[in-house]
Amino acid sequence: MAEKKLLDQLADALRVKHYSRKTVDSYVKWCRQFILFHGKRHPREMGEREVGEFVSHLANARHVAGSTQNQAFFAIRFLYREVLKIELRHVDGLMAKTSKRLPVVLSREETAQVLDFIDAEPFNLMARLLYGAGLRLAECQQLRFKDIEFSQGIIVVRGGKGNKDRTVPLPKSLVKPLMDQMAIARRLWETDIQRGMPGVYVPDALDVKYKNIGSELGWFWVFPAQNYSIDPVTKIRRRHHQHESELQRAIRRAAQKAGVLKHVTPHTFRHCFASHLLWAGYDIRTVQDLMGHNSVKTTMVYLHILQPAGWKGVQSPLDNMPVGSLIQR
């Protein structure tokens, strides 16, 4: 019971600082594992030594990636610093050195093949939006009616990573499919209104300031779920947006059907969006703005795919050897 109360306090503290729901869930998970690893001892009874033991276990016994190890470390540090008001002063050395890996990027031909093999709707449309507008998966899931501006040909991405808004171009080829999808969504909205269902979730407690704002069509999901579910935070039964797992499965199946051997996920299409724009000659600052990156350094990773390590055009010395030298004797 004490463990649950502490983890509830952790979740509340994270929400106060406007951490995303995914981050809240991840931090709570890691702190629960930390407590269980040490036989359900209260974190107040433990300290830097126990934190070090847990992080070492993750690295040496479970062989987690450096980024995963760091996430667990940040979660536990947040618990001590923000909830228990205890400063862990000598734990920074537990942070792992993260690997620098190039993102998976498909060629234009591979991208088209995978998209064509996503035959179920609305997943084909969602995948095309991920690629055509460079959206993150959550940004696509959480699109609302008011975010699609057909007259201006733009999509307004609200509350993206870092809680930032940005605009991206609405692909012209998706105007008709989007209108059709929104017509389907509107019928579900009308059904909810007729049944007297609670409105959809709105951020920043706007439904407290503006009563029933969640029931307005402008706030309704472009990609609503077919069934109702319980909101894990408010415990209200209402309609949410499409769950990510179905789109992930649809994309994985499509990649297999297309014979693409690379590991393709929804986020792969966002990498393709940035890379293909650079291949087409758009400048990196433009791509940075469209991607919503804080720093151009984040965007520059795609230049390594466009011109790997700056060596484009370099010819292998093997290819300069006399033909006779290449024939085994």
C-alpha positions as CSV (number, residue, x, y, z in Angstrom):
1,M,0.0,0.0,0.0
2,A,2.8,2.4,0.9
3,E,4.5,1.5,-2.4
4,K,1.4,2.3,-4.4
5,K,0.9,5.6,-2.6
6,L,4.5,6.6,-3.3
7,L,4.2,5.7,-6.9
8,D,0.9,7.7,-7.1
9,Q,2.8,10.7,-5.7
10,L,5.5,10.2,-8.3
11,A,2.9,10.2,-11.1
12,D,1.3,13.3,-9.7
13,A,4.6,15.1,-9.5
14,L,5.4,14.2,-13.1
15,R,2.1,15.4,-14.3
16,V,2.5,18.7,-12.5
17,K,5.7,19.3,-14.5
18,H,3.7,18.3,-17.7
19,Y,5.7,15.2,-18.5
20,S,4.0,13.1,-21.3
21,R,1.8,10.2,-20.3
22,K,4.4,7.8,-21.8
23,T,7.1,9.2,-19.7
24,V,4.9,9.1,-16.6
25,D,4.2,5.4,-17.2
26,S,7.9,4.6,-17.8
27,Y,9.2,6.4,-14.7
28,V,6.6,4.7,-12.5
29,K,7.6,1.4,-14.0
30,W,11.3,1.9,-13.3
31,C,10.8,3.1,-9.8
32,R,8.5,0.1,-9.1
33,Q,11.2,-2.3,-10.4
34,F,13.8,-0.5,-8.3
35,I,11.7,-1.0,-5.1
36,L,11.0,-4.7,-6.0
37,F,14.6,-5.3,-6.8
38,H,15.5,-4.4,-3.2
39,G,12.8,-6.5,-1.6
40,K,10.1,-3.8,-1.4
41,R,12.2,-1.6,0.9
42,H,11.0,2.0,1.0
43,P,13.4,4.3,-1.0
44,R,13.8,6.4,2.1
45,E,15.6,3.5,3.7
46,M,17.9,3.3,0.7
47,G,20.3,5.6,-1.0
48,E,23.1,5.9,-3.5
49,R,24.5,2.4,-2.9
50,E,21.2,0.8,-3.7
51,V,20.6,3.0,-6.7
52,G,24.0,2.0,-8.0
53,E,23.3,-1.7,-7.5
54,F,20.1,-1.5,-9.4
55,V,21.6,0.4,-12.3
56,S,24.5,-2.0,-12.4
57,H,22.1,-4.9,-12.5
58,L,20.3,-3.4,-15.5
59,A,23.6,-3.0,-17.4
60,N,25.4,-6.2,-16.4
61,A,22.7,-8.8,-15.9
62,R,19.9,-7.5,-18.1
63,H,22.2,-6.0,-20.7
64,V,19.8,-3.1,-21.4
65,A,20.7,-0.3,-23.9
66,G,22.5,2.8,-22.6
67,S,19.4,4.9,-23.3
68,T,17.2,2.5,-21.3
69,Q,19.7,2.5,-18.4
70,N,19.7,6.3,-18.4
71,Q,15.9,6.4,-18.4
72,A,15.8,4.2,-15.3
73,F,18.4,6.4,-13.6
74,F,16.5,9.6,-14.4
75,A,13.3,8.1,-13.1
76,I,14.9,7.1,-9.7
77,R,16.7,10.4,-9.4
78,F,13.4,12.2,-10.1
79,L,11.7,10.1,-7.3
80,Y,14.3,11.1,-4.8
81,R,14.7,14.7,-5.8
82,E,11.1,15.8,-6.5
83,V,9.0,13.4,-4.3
84,L,11.2,12.5,-1.4
85,K,13.2,15.7,-1.4
86,I,16.5,13.8,-1.1
87,E,19.4,14.8,-3.3
88,L,21.6,11.9,-4.5
89,R,24.9,13.7,-4.8
90,H,27.3,11.1,-6.1
91,V,25.3,9.1,-8.7
92,D,26.0,11.0,-12.0
93,G,28.7,8.4,-12.8
94,L,25.9,5.8,-13.2
95,M,24.8,7.4,-16.5
96,A,25.7,5.3,-19.5
97,K,27.4,6.5,-22.6
98,T,24.7,6.2,-25.2
99,S,25.4,4.9,-28.7
100,K,25.2,7.1,-31.7
101,R,23.3,5.2,-34.3
102,L,22.0,6.2,-37.7
103,P,18.2,6.0,-38.1
104,V,16.7,3.5,-40.4
105,V,15.7,5.2,-43.6
106,L,14.0,3.5,-46.5
107,S,14.5,4.5,-50.2
108,R,11.7,6.2,-51.9
109,E,10.9,3.0,-53.7
110,E,10.8,1.0,-50.4
111,T,8.7,3.6,-48.7
112,A,6.1,3.4,-51.5
113,Q,6.1,-0.4,-51.4
114,V,5.5,-0.5,-47.7
115,L,2.7,2.1,-47.8
116,D,1.0,0.3,-50.6
117,F,0.9,-2.9,-48.6
118,I,-0.9,-1.3,-45.6
119,D,-4.3,-2.2,-46.8
120,A,-6.4,-1.6,-43.7
121,E,-7.9,1.8,-42.9
122,P,-7.4,4.1,-41.2
123,F,-3.9,2.7,-40.8
124,N,-2.9,3.3,-44.4
125,L,-3.9,7.0,-44.1
126,M,-2.1,7.3,-40.7
127,A,1.1,5.9,-42.2
128,R,0.9,8.2,-45.1
129,L,0.5,11.1,-42.7
130,L,3.6,10.0,-40.8
131,Y,5.6,10.1,-44.0
132,G,3.9,12.9,-45.8
133,A,4.0,15.4,-42.9
134,G,6.8,14.0,-40.8
135,L,4.6,13.4,-37.8
136,R,5.5,11.4,-34.7
137,L,3.2,8.5,-33.9
138,A,1.6,10.3,-31.0
139,E,1.1,13.5,-33.0
140,C,-0.8,11.5,-35.6
141,Q,-2.9,9.7,-33.1
142,Q,-3.8,12.9,-31.3
143,L,-4.9,14.9,-34.3
144,R,-8.2,16.7,-33.7
145,F,-10.7,18.2,-36.2
146,K,-9.5,21.8,-35.5
147,D,-5.9,20.8,-36.3
148,I,-6.6,20.2,-40.0
149,E,-6.8,23.4,-42.0
150,F,-7.8,22.4,-45.5
151,S,-8.1,26.0,-46.7
152,Q,-4.5,26.8,-45.9
153,G,-3.2,23.3,-46.7
154,I,-1.5,22.8,-43.3
155,I,-1.7,20.6,-40.3
156,V,-1.2,22.2,-36.9
157,V,0.7,19.9,-34.6
158,R,-0.2,20.9,-31.0
159,G,1.8,19.9,-27.9
160,G,4.5,18.0,-29.7
161,K,7.7,16.8,-28.1
162,G,8.7,19.4,-25.6
163,N,5.1,20.6,-25.5
164,K,5.7,22.7,-28.6
165,D,3.3,23.6,-31.4
166,R,4.3,23.7,-35.1
167,T,2.7,23.6,-38.6
168,V,3.5,21.2,-41.3
169,P,2.2,20.9,-44.9
170,L,-0.9,18.9,-45.5
171,P,-0.1,16.5,-48.5
172,K,-2.4,17.3,-51.3
173,S,-2.9,13.7,-52.1
174,L,-4.3,13.1,-48.6
175,V,-7.0,15.9,-48.7
176,K,-9.8,13.6,-50.0
177,P,-8.8,10.6,-47.8
178,L,-8.7,12.9,-44.7
179,M,-12.1,14.3,-45.5
180,D,-13.5,10.8,-45.8
181,Q,-11.9,9.8,-42.5
182,M,-13.2,12.9,-40.8
183,A,-16.7,12.1,-42.1
184,I,-16.4,8.6,-40.4
185,A,-15.1,10.2,-37.2
186,R,-18.0,12.7,-37.2
187,R,-20.5,9.9,-37.2
188,L,-18.9,8.5,-34.1
189,W,-18.9,11.9,-32.5
190,E,-22.7,12.2,-33.2
191,T,-23.2,8.7,-31.7
192,D,-21.4,9.8,-28.5
193,I,-23.5,13.0,-28.3
194,Q,-26.7,11.0,-28.7
195,R,-25.6,8.6,-26.0
196,G,-24.6,11.4,-23.6
197,M,-21.0,10.1,-23.4
198,P,-18.4,12.3,-21.7
199,G,-16.3,14.3,-24.2
200,V,-12.8,13.4,-25.3
201,Y,-9.8,14.2,-23.2
202,V,-8.6,17.8,-23.5
203,P,-5.2,19.1,-22.2
204,D,-4.4,21.6,-19.5
205,A,-7.7,21.0,-17.6
206,L,-9.5,23.1,-20.2
207,D,-12.7,21.2,-19.5
208,V,-12.7,22.7,-16.0
209,K,-12.5,26.3,-17.4
210,Y,-14.8,25.6,-20.3
211,K,-17.5,23.2,-19.4
212,N,-18.3,20.5,-22.1
213,I,-15.4,21.7,-24.4
214,G,-14.5,18.0,-24.8
215,S,-17.8,17.4,-26.5
216,E,-17.2,20.0,-29.2
217,L,-16.6,18.6,-32.7
218,G,-13.4,20.7,-33.0
219,W,-11.8,18.8,-30.2
220,F,-12.9,15.3,-31.5
221,W,-10.2,12.9,-32.7
222,V,-9.5,12.6,-36.4
223,F,-8.6,8.9,-35.7
224,P,-11.0,7.8,-32.9
225,A,-11.1,4.4,-31.5
226,Q,-14.0,2.2,-32.3
227,N,-14.8,1.4,-28.7
228,Y,-14.8,3.2,-25.4
229,S,-12.2,2.7,-22.7
230,I,-11.3,3.9,-19.2
231,D,-9.0,6.9,-19.0
232,P,-6.2,5.7,-16.8
233,V,-5.8,9.1,-15.2
234,T,-9.3,10.4,-14.8
235,K,-10.9,6.9,-14.7
236,I,-13.6,8.3,-17.0
237,R,-15.1,5.9,-19.6
238,R,-15.1,7.6,-23.0
239,R,-13.8,7.4,-26.5
240,H,-10.0,7.8,-27.1
241,H,-7.9,7.9,-30.2
242,Q,-6.6,4.9,-32.1
243,H,-4.2,2.8,-30.1
244,E,-0.6,2.7,-31.4
245,S,-0.3,-1.1,-31.3
246,E,-2.7,-1.7,-34.3
247,L,-0.8,0.7,-36.5
248,Q,2.5,-0.8,-35.5
249,R,1.3,-4.3,-36.4
250,A,-0.1,-3.1,-39.7
251,I,3.2,-1.4,-40.7
252,R,5.3,-4.5,-39.6
253,R,3.1,-6.8,-41.7
254,A,3.3,-4.4,-44.7
255,A,7.1,-4.4,-44.5
256,Q,7.2,-8.1,-44.5
257,K,4.9,-8.4,-47.5
258,A,7.0,-5.8,-49.4
259,G,10.1,-7.9,-48.7
260,V,11.9,-5.0,-46.9
261,L,14.5,-6.4,-44.6
262,K,15.1,-3.3,-42.6
263,H,13.3,-2.9,-39.2
264,V,10.4,-0.7,-40.1
265,T,8.3,1.1,-37.4
266,P,5.9,4.1,-37.5
267,H,8.8,6.4,-36.6
268,T,10.8,5.1,-39.7
269,F,8.4,7.2,-41.8
270,R,9.4,10.3,-40.0
271,H,13.1,9.6,-40.6
272,C,12.2,9.0,-44.3
273,F,10.3,12.4,-44.4
274,A,13.4,14.3,-43.3
275,S,15.9,12.3,-45.4
276,H,13.9,12.5,-48.6
277,L,13.4,16.3,-48.2
278,L,17.2,16.7,-47.9
279,W,17.7,14.4,-50.9
280,A,15.3,16.7,-52.8
281,G,17.5,19.7,-52.0
282,Y,15.6,21.4,-49.2
283,D,17.9,23.2,-46.7
284,I,18.5,21.8,-43.3
285,R,16.9,24.7,-41.4
286,T,13.7,24.2,-43.2
287,V,13.7,20.5,-42.4
288,Q,14.6,21.3,-38.7
289,D,11.5,23.5,-38.5
290,L,9.2,20.9,-40.0
291,M,10.6,18.2,-37.7
292,G,10.2,20.4,-34.6
293,H,13.8,19.9,-33.5
294,N,15.2,22.2,-30.9
295,S,18.7,22.1,-32.4
296,V,19.9,21.8,-35.9
297,K,22.4,19.2,-34.6
298,T,19.5,16.8,-34.2
299,T,18.5,17.2,-37.8
300,M,22.1,16.9,-39.0
301,V,22.0,13.1,-38.4
302,Y,20.1,12.8,-41.7
303,L,23.0,14.5,-43.5
304,H,25.1,11.4,-42.6
305,I,22.7,9.3,-44.6
306,L,22.6,11.8,-47.5
307,Q,26.4,12.2,-47.5
308,P,27.9,9.6,-45.1
309,A,30.6,11.2,-43.0
310,G,31.2,13.6,-45.8
311,W,32.8,11.0,-48.1
312,K,30.3,11.0,-50.9
313,G,32.1,10.6,-54.2
314,V,35.2,8.8,-52.7
315,Q,36.1,5.8,-54.7
316,S,37.3,2.6,-52.9
317,P,41.0,1.8,-53.5
318,L,39.9,-1.7,-54.4
319,D,38.1,-0.4,-57.4
320,N,41.3,1.3,-58.6
321,M,43.3,-2.0,-58.7
322,P,44.2,-3.5,-62.1
323,V,41.6,-6.0,-63.2
324,G,44.2,-8.9,-63.2
325,S,44.9,-8.3,-59.5
326,L,41.3,-8.9,-58.6
327,I,41.3,-12.4,-60.1
328,Q,42.2,-15.2,-57.7
329,R,45.1,-17.3,-58.9
